[in-house]
Amino acid sequence: MLFAVLFEDNPNAPGDVRQRHMADHLAFLERHDGQIQVAGPLFEHGKAAGGLWLVNAATVGEVDAMVHADPFWPTGLRKSYRVLEWRQVFARDTPGS
């Protein structure tokens, strides 16, 4: 089953928290590339606002566990997240093309 995970950044997080933990976060995504199909930041008016993952998992609980295992989670960078079941009805050959 595919899930969309929408992350909202915490506007009160220290300004350098993303940079300090980015290498660990990217390594985490690489280790879970069989489940996390795509991942990337979201922006609002050119400013970082959160992130988006598409995750292949059996249950919402499995996705929740993955979110909490991400090195970004305990840093306070993320204010909140939502997990939504996603059903694909259209796709281009290459994302972003």
Summary of the structure (lengths in Angstrom):
residues: 97
radius of gyration: 13.5
end to end distance: 24.5
largest distance: 39.0
contacts: 226
relative contact order: 0.32
helix: 29%
strand: 37%
